[in-house]
Amino acid sequence: MIDTYKIGTLTRTHGISGELSMNFTDDVWDRADADYVFLEVDGIQVPFFLEEWRFRSDSVALLKFQDIDTAEDALEYVGADVYFPHDLTPEPSEDDEYTWRHFTGWQVVDAVAGAIGEIEHVEDSTANTIFFVGDKLIPATEDFIERIDAKERTIYMILPEGLLDL
């Protein structure tokens, strides 16, 4: 089984040629050398090969998959979650500048509470960026980060007492 993480959701069809609109939380497919993503179909992650894509806004992209050539064909996939393989995600170099969204799919470990879970979504449209980790909302701030292990895709944090109880 390929290790993947969620990068968005297909929200609606676009036009008549089978394009789909995706609200994304991570634009990794733009930074990685990948010709495919996975869609969750009937509870199973299935690879879909990208024919073309383009950004529509900072959080929406239009995707065209191979063998999906009509709006009717595309309609079947509206609402599907989109996943990307961890193995194809590029590792940051010292010169790279990444946004907080880069950490989607990474694990969060607190110095006191231990393993908290995987970052499922990063909300960065407000003044305070938030990691969504299960049912926990964790402020994404360098003040709370003890260290980052890029090889293990883990962020080690020292969170304020009581934050995880909110």
Secondary structure, 3 states (H helix, E strand, C coil): CCCEEEEEEEEEEECCCCEEEEEECCCHHHHCCCCEEEEEECCEEEEEEEEEEEECCCCEEEEEECCCCCHHHHHCCCCCEEEEEHHHCCCCCCCCCCCHHHHCCCEEEECCCEEEEEEEEEECCCCCCEEEECCEEEECCHHHEEEEECCCCEEEECCCCCHHHC
